[in-house]
Amino acid sequence: MTTTHPFGHIAMVWFDLDETLLDHVVASRRALLDLREENSLWQTVPKERWLSEYQRINDALWAKLRRDERAWDEIRLERFRILLSTFQLPADRADWMAERYLDLYIRRTTLILGALETVGLLRERGWPLGILTDGNRQVQRRKVEVSGLGAFVDQVIASDDARAFKPEARIFQYAGEAVGLEPSSLLYVGDSWENDVLGARGAGWSAVWVNDGPTEGGLPPVAPDEEHVPDSPRRPRGVTGPASLGSRGERPMRASSTRQGDVGDRVVQIRRIGELPGLLPR
């Protein structure tokens, strides 16, 4: 009996980076706590407040970056100036903190369980692979290399390469043009329904949603004109500390638990990244 799979038309697989292949939450949290330990005054701030205030400040500044109201070089410094001001701490080391945090964050790069094995197996099967990610190109590419993912991917494109953020169609179009392939032949794998799945579908790509949360009634709807899905389900994190800032228990790869959505919409849900090879047998 011949078994069909939903992506027989795909020529290349692209991945989201943070929270799909790499655990940004864990890396950021550990780097911020490492940074706090480098100054006795910073240690006077309770750890959870240090983390939560940084996250609140960083989220607000990234929103401005997305609206083109701030540049990356501004927000990477400003977030630490505001953090120190919030706790009424001397601001004279804010510039140093900005550089030190990025160094610690990259050192703390943490793979999602099964990510490296999945990408390696797909490469072994002959799949062309790319990473399409929001964020600063230099930071994201350094993370790709430090993690070992760079040995398996052909392309790494960041939002500042395309001058667009997910879920804008422009960033997906830029990636497709970079490899000379039609949108219908491209597959995007990510953990965010809004940014990754709806973004990819809006650009004419197929999509795999990596989500182990509840989806009663099947996958959310995919509509050509849909731009936002409030309160989109995300993968729950089993890490101590703030949910907005993060370890994975070893689990075997298995395709049997894959839940497929309407293949006509070219969207499939899997519960963990290690299930992806079951959809791409080649």
N, C-alpha and C positions, 0 to 999 in steps of 0.2 A: 504494500500500500504506500502510495506516494504522500509525503507530508509536505504541505505548503507552509511557508512562513510569511508574515505580513510585509517584509521589506525586500522582496526579490528584485525590486526596481532600483534599489539604492546603490550608488557608486562610491559614496564617501560618508564616513561617520564623524560628526563633530560633537565635542563635549563642552558643557559648562565646566568651570574649574572649581569654584568655591562651593562647598557643601555637596558637590557631586563626586569629584575626584579627591579634593583636599578639604580638610576640616578647618575652615577659617575660624570658627568659633573657638576651638581648642587652641589654635596657634595664637590668636589675638589675646585670649585670656591669659595664657601662660607668659606671653611677652610683656603684657601690662603688669603682671605680678612680678616678673623679673625686674622690670624697670623700677617699680616701687621700692624694691630692695636696695637700690643703688643710692638712696639718699635718706638719712635718718628723719628729716622733716616729712618726706613723703610717706614714710612708714607710720606717721601719726594718724593718717587717714585710714579708717577701717577698709579692709580689702574689698568688701562688697560695694561700698560707696565709691571707692576708687574706680572699680570696674563699671558700675552702673552710670556714674556721671560721665565717664569717658564715652560710653556707648551713646548716651543721650546727645552729647555734644557732637560726636562723630556723625550720627544719623542726620542731625540737622544740617551739618555742613555738606554732607554728601547729597542731600536733597537740593541744596543750592548749586552744587556742581552739576547735577543732572539738569537743572534749569539754566545752566550756563551763566550763573551769577557769581561763581567762584572758579578759580583755576586750581589744579591739583597742587601746585607749589604753594599756594596760599593755604589751602585747608590742612595740609600735612603739618604746617607750623601752627596755624591758628587753633587747632583742636587742643594743643598742649598749653598754649597761652591761656585759653579759656579755662582749661582744667585747673591750672595753678591758681588762676584768679578766683575760681569757684571756692577753693579751699583756703583762700587768703594766704597763699604761699608765694615766696619770691619768684618772679617770672624770668629771672636772668638766665635760667638754664633751659628755657623752652625750646630754643633752636637745637641745642644738643639733644634734648629729649626726643625731638622729632626724628633725628637721624638714628639715635640709639634704638628707638622703638622699632623702626623698620628693619634694622640689623637683627634685633632679637626675634622679631616676627618671622623673618625669613629662616632664621636658624631653627625656629620652632615649627616649621612646616610639617604638617601631619597628614598622612594619607588616610582617606576613607578606607575601611577594611574591604579588601577585594579589588580596589581600584587599579593598582599596579598590575595585578595578575590578569584582570579583565582586559586592560589596554594591551598588555603583552600578548595575550592569547589572540585578540583580534588582529594584531599586527602579524603574528605568526600565520594566521589564516589568509593574509594578503590584503587586509582592508586598509585603504588610505585613511589616516586619522588626523583630526585637527582639534584644537582647543579654541573656543570662542568665548571670551570672558569680558565682563565689565571690570574696570580698574585700570591702574597705571601700567603701561606696557613693560617698563623695566622691572617693577616689583613682581608682576605676574609671571614674566619670563624667568626671573630668578627662582621663583617658587617651583616652576615646572622643571627646571634643571636640578635643583636641590632634591626634589622628590624622586627623581629618576624617571619621571614621565617623559622627559625630553628625548630619551632614547627611542621612543616608540611613535612620536607624533611628527607629522610632516609640516604642520602649520600651527603657529600660535598668534592669534589676533586678539587684541584688546580694544576696548571701547575708544581709547584715544587714537588708535590707528584709524578707525572708521569714523571718528567724530560723531558717534551716536552710542546710546545706551540701549540695552534690551529693556523692553520688548519692541523697540522701534525696528521697523522692517529694514531700515538702512544698514544696520550693523550686519544683518544676515545677508543682505544683498552684496555688501562689501566682501564678505567671506566667500560667497559663491563666485563672484567675479575674480577673486584672487586665485582660485583654482580652476576657473574656466568651466564650471559645471552648472547645469540647469537646476533651478530650485527643486524640481520634482525628483531629482536624483540624490538629494541630500537629506541626511537624518541628523537630528539634534537630540542630545541626551542631557537632561537636566532635572533639578529637584524643584524648581519653582514653576507652578502652573501658569502664573501670569507672565513672568519674564521669559521663561524658557519654552514652554509648550505653546502658549498663545503667540509669543513672539515668532517662533519658528513657523507655526501654521499661517500666521499673517503674511509671512514672506514666501509661502508656497512649499515649505519644507515638511517632511514627516517629523514626528517627535516621539520620544520615549520619556515618560514621566517617572522619575525614581522617587517613589513615595510609599512609606510603609504605614501611613496613617489611615484612618477609616475613610472609605468612600462609598457610603451607603447609596444604593440606587445606581451604581456605576460611575463612570467618569463624569466630571462637570461638562457642560455643553461647550462645543467649539463652534463659534460663529465667525464668518469672515469679517464682520464689522465689530467684533467684540474686542475692547481694548483693556478693560479692567475687570477683575473678579475679586470683589471685596472678601477679606478674610479667607484667602485661598489656603487650603490645607497644605501644611508643610510637614516634612519628616520630623517627628518628635525626637528630641535629643536626650540621651540618657546620661547626661554629664552634670555633676554637681556644680552649682553656680547659676548665674543669671541665664535665662533661656536665650536672651538676645546676644549674648557673647558666645563642654563642650569637651569618648574612647569607644571604641567599638569592640564588642566581644567577637571572637572568631566564629564565623558561620560559614558553612560550605556553600559553594556555588550550586544553584539548582534552578532550572528553568520551569519546573513543574508548578511553582506557585505564581507564575506570571498571570496577571489579569489583563486581558486584552480589551481595549475599548473598541469602538466602531472602527474597523479597519478602513472603511470608506473615508473616515476623517483622518486616517493615517496617524492615529495616536494610540500608543500602547502604554499601559502602566506596568512597572515592575516594582517590587518592594525593596530590592537592594541592587547595587551596581553589579554584583557578581552574577545576576541572572541574565545580563545582557547577551553574553555569547550564545545562549539558547535561542535568541531571536535572529542571530546572524551566523548561520552555520557554515556557509561557504565551503 
